[in-house]
Amino acid sequence: MTLKEFYEQIDGSYEDTLHRLPSEALVHRFVLKYPADPSFAQLREAVAAADWESAFRAAHTLKGVAQNLGFDALYRAASALTEHLRGGQPLTEPQLLDATTAEHERVMSAIEALG
């Protein structure tokens, strides 16, 4: 799979990402580093512990990472979750976490295929 195909598979923005990062090789390197980013795991842990302030911070970080890497669908899902949790509000719409989880898993599967 090419990097462009990867972005198509995750409903991402290949061209916009290339405008932010100076080369395709750098984009590829950062995409492959995404699985090591702790923000999604931190989000799941914070939600499980009902630590809404930490959940907000983790969702906000995940949103930023997704935006910088051009993972647009994940960015949109994490953004909606972030706004819902803003100010330490509890998660009352679990479908927002479900959507974020689904998009994260889609990115992870595509990264695995990208190799």
PyMOL commands that set and color helices and strands:
alter all, ss='L'
color gray80, all
select helices_A, chain A and resi 3-9+14-20+24-36+39-48+52-69+72-88+94-114
alter helices_A, ss='H'
color red, helices_A
deselect
rebuild
show_as cartoon
